[in-house]
């Protein structure tokens, strides 16, 4: 299956419009969004931009209902009332309302989750750490990937709001052991990159983030991934 990955959004509504244009070319069978929809540098008071970005996300969800959505730490900070860098108290009511609207828009059989699995690829905001699986999933289910994903998606704030969880992990650091690295490819956002990068069984995609002055950190490309062969490339909306 060909999948188009929308990485960390951070108040860039045009990303959903660009992704929709690419999807309309039939370059991908479905999309995955790694979310972090709210918050960006010095935008705490730009409530209209929060509204516009979520409206584009909701429109995309309605137009492409097979899209898989993965919670990011910035999304959950409003839902769980946990302060986060860039958190906007002015926009909190807007984010909570729009996130609930997004949750109602996605089909019941494709809910927003911490971790999504397509073929032998795991999609999450930060990555699934092997230690996290050992800590929170019963040993009897460790080798059943679908069961592991299901168990993780049942967890809540107490387990997920920490540096080891799939919404916070930064797996690019040396010495990180991901879950089942010989069997599974993992696709993550969360950590700004200058280009889409694959290291062993990890693809990092956060290439739309910017510096405080607005300069792009990365190439501003979407990942197009074959979830069977694991072949991939970056694509831009022309």
C-alpha positions as CSV (number, residue, x, y, z in Angstrom):
1,X,0.0,0.0,0.0
2,X,1.2,3.5,-0.8
3,X,0.9,5.9,2.1
4,X,1.3,9.7,2.2
5,X,2.6,10.9,5.6
6,X,1.7,14.3,6.9
7,X,4.2,15.2,9.6
8,X,4.0,17.7,12.4
9,X,1.6,20.5,11.3
10,X,2.1,23.3,13.9
11,X,-0.4,25.8,12.5
12,X,0.4,25.3,8.8
13,X,-3.1,24.8,7.3
14,X,-1.6,24.8,3.8
15,X,-0.1,21.3,4.6
16,X,-3.5,19.8,4.4
17,X,-4.4,21.5,1.2
18,X,-1.1,20.4,-0.3
19,X,-1.6,16.8,0.9
20,X,-5.1,16.8,-0.6
21,X,-3.7,17.9,-3.9
22,X,-1.2,15.0,-3.9
23,X,-3.9,12.5,-2.8
24,X,-6.0,13.6,-5.7
25,X,-3.3,12.5,-8.1
26,X,-3.7,9.0,-6.7
27,X,0.0,8.8,-5.8
28,X,-1.1,7.2,-2.5
29,X,-3.8,4.9,-1.4
30,X,-4.3,6.6,2.0
31,X,-2.7,9.1,4.2
32,X,-1.3,9.1,7.8
33,X,-1.2,12.3,9.8
34,X,1.3,12.5,12.7
35,X,-0.6,15.5,14.0
36,X,0.8,18.1,16.5
37,X,-1.7,20.3,14.8
38,X,-1.6,23.3,17.2
39,X,1.1,25.7,18.4
40,X,4.0,27.4,16.6
41,X,6.5,30.2,17.4
42,X,4.9,33.3,18.7
43,X,1.4,32.3,17.5
44,X,-0.3,32.0,20.9
45,X,-2.7,34.8,20.2
46,X,-3.5,34.0,16.6
47,X,-6.8,32.2,17.3
48,X,-7.9,32.6,13.7
49,X,-4.9,30.5,12.6
50,X,-5.7,27.8,15.1
51,X,-9.3,27.8,13.7
52,X,-8.2,27.7,10.1
53,X,-5.7,24.9,10.7
54,X,-8.2,22.6,12.4
55,X,-10.8,23.4,9.8
56,X,-8.4,22.2,7.1
57,X,-7.7,19.1,9.2
58,X,-11.4,18.4,9.6
59,X,-12.0,19.0,5.9
60,X,-9.2,16.6,5.0
61,X,-10.6,13.9,7.4
62,X,-14.0,14.2,5.8
63,X,-12.6,14.0,2.3
64,X,-10.2,11.2,3.0
65,X,-11.8,9.0,5.6
66,X,-9.2,6.2,5.4
67,X,-6.6,8.6,6.9
68,X,-4.9,7.3,10.0
69,X,-4.4,9.9,12.7
70,X,-1.7,9.7,15.5
71,X,-1.9,12.0,18.5
72,X,1.1,14.2,19.1
73,X,2.2,15.8,22.4
74,X,0.9,19.2,21.5
75,X,-2.5,17.9,20.7
76,X,-2.7,16.0,24.0
77,X,-1.5,18.9,26.0
78,X,-4.8,20.6,25.5
79,X,-6.9,17.5,25.8
80,X,-5.1,16.5,29.1
81,X,-4.5,20.0,30.4
82,X,-0.7,19.5,30.5
83,X,1.4,22.6,29.8
84,X,3.7,22.3,26.8
85,X,6.1,24.6,25.0
86,X,4.0,26.9,22.8
87,X,0.8,26.1,24.7
88,X,-1.7,28.9,24.2
89,X,-4.1,29.5,27.1
90,X,-5.9,31.8,24.7
91,X,-6.5,29.1,22.2
92,X,-7.1,26.2,24.6
93,X,-10.9,26.3,24.3
94,X,-10.6,26.5,20.5
95,X,-8.2,23.5,20.3
96,X,-10.4,21.4,22.6
97,X,-13.5,22.1,20.7
98,X,-11.9,21.6,17.3
99,X,-10.1,18.4,18.4
100,X,-13.4,16.9,19.5
101,X,-14.9,17.9,16.1
102,X,-12.0,16.2,14.4
103,X,-12.6,13.1,16.5
104,X,-16.2,13.1,15.5
105,X,-15.3,13.5,11.8
106,X,-13.0,10.5,11.5
107,X,-14.9,7.2,11.0
108,X,-15.5,5.0,14.1
109,X,-13.4,2.2,12.6
110,X,-10.5,4.7,12.1
111,X,-10.2,6.6,15.4
112,X,-7.4,8.8,16.3
113,X,-4.8,6.7,18.1
114,X,-1.4,6.9,19.7
115,X,-0.1,4.2,17.3
116,X,-1.4,3.1,13.9
117,X,-0.3,0.0,12.1
118,X,-0.4,-0.6,8.3
119,X,1.1,-3.9,7.1
120,X,4.4,-4.2,9.0
121,X,4.8,-0.4,9.6
122,X,4.1,1.4,12.8
123,X,3.2,5.1,12.7
124,X,3.3,7.2,15.8
125,X,4.3,10.7,16.7
126,X,7.5,9.7,18.6
127,X,8.1,6.0,18.2
128,X,7.4,2.7,20.0
129,X,10.2,1.9,22.4
130,X,10.9,-1.7,23.2
131,X,11.2,-0.9,26.9
132,X,7.8,0.9,26.8
133,X,6.2,-2.3,25.4
134,X,7.9,-4.4,28.1
135,X,6.7,-2.0,30.8
136,X,3.0,-1.6,29.8
137,X,2.1,-4.6,27.7
138,X,1.5,-8.1,29.2
139,X,4.4,-10.4,28.4
140,X,2.0,-12.9,26.9
141,X,1.2,-10.4,24.1
142,X,4.7,-9.1,23.4
143,X,5.1,-11.0,20.1
144,X,1.6,-10.2,18.8
145,X,2.1,-6.8,17.2
146,X,-1.6,-6.1,16.7
147,X,-2.2,-6.9,20.4
148,X,0.7,-4.6,21.4
149,X,-0.7,-1.7,19.4
150,X,-4.2,-2.4,20.9
151,X,-2.8,-2.4,24.4
152,X,-0.8,0.9,23.9
153,X,-3.9,2.6,22.4
154,X,-5.8,1.8,25.6
155,X,-3.3,3.8,27.8
156,X,-3.9,7.2,29.2
157,X,-2.2,10.3,30.4
158,X,-0.4,8.6,33.3
159,X,1.5,6.3,31.0
160,X,1.7,8.4,27.9
161,X,2.9,11.8,29.3
162,X,6.6,10.8,29.7
163,X,9.7,10.8,27.5
164,X,9.5,7.0,26.7
165,X,6.0,7.0,25.3
166,X,5.0,7.0,21.6
167,X,4.0,10.7,21.8
168,X,7.2,11.9,23.4
169,X,10.1,9.6,22.4
170,X,13.0,10.9,20.4
171,X,14.3,7.6,18.9
172,X,17.0,9.3,16.8
173,X,19.2,9.4,19.9
174,X,22.0,6.7,20.0
175,X,21.3,3.6,22.0
176,X,17.5,3.6,21.5
177,X,16.0,0.2,20.9
178,X,12.7,0.2,19.2
179,X,10.1,-2.5,19.3
180,X,10.8,-5.5,17.0
181,X,13.4,-3.7,14.8
182,X,13.9,-6.7,12.5
183,X,10.2,-7.1,11.8
184,X,8.8,-3.6,11.9
185,X,9.5,-0.3,10.2
186,X,8.6,2.8,12.3
187,X,7.6,6.2,10.9
188,X,7.7,9.2,13.3
189,X,7.6,12.9,13.4
190,X,8.2,15.0,16.6
191,X,11.9,15.7,16.0
192,X,12.7,18.4,13.4
193,X,14.9,17.1,10.6
194,X,16.6,18.8,7.7
195,X,15.4,16.0,5.4
196,X,13.4,12.8,5.5
197,X,15.8,10.3,7.0
198,X,15.9,6.6,7.4
199,X,18.2,5.0,10.0
200,X,17.8,1.2,10.1
201,X,14.1,0.6,10.8
202,X,13.2,4.2,11.6
203,X,12.0,6.9,9.2
204,X,11.9,10.5,10.6
205,X,9.6,12.9,8.7
206,X,9.3,16.2,10.6
207,X,10.6,18.4,7.8
208,X,8.0,21.2,7.9
209,X,9.1,22.7,11.3
210,X,10.7,26.1,11.3
211,X,13.1,28.3,13.3
212,X,11.6,31.1,15.4
213,X,12.2,33.6,12.5
214,X,10.1,31.4,10.2
215,X,12.9,29.9,8.2
216,X,12.3,26.2,7.3
217,X,14.4,23.7,9.1
218,X,13.7,20.9,6.5
219,X,12.8,20.3,2.9
220,X,9.0,20.6,3.4
221,X,8.3,17.3,1.7
222,X,5.7,14.6,2.4
223,X,6.9,11.1,2.8
224,X,5.4,8.7,0.2
225,X,6.0,5.1,1.5
226,X,5.2,1.7,0.2
227,X,4.2,-0.2,3.4
228,X,5.0,-3.6,1.8
229,X,8.4,-3.0,0.2
230,X,9.4,-0.1,2.5
231,X,10.6,1.9,-0.5
232,X,10.0,5.6,0.0
233,X,10.6,9.1,-1.4
234,X,9.8,12.7,-0.5
235,X,7.1,14.5,-2.6
236,X,6.2,18.1,-2.8
237,X,3.0,19.7,-4.0
238,X,3.9,21.6,-7.1
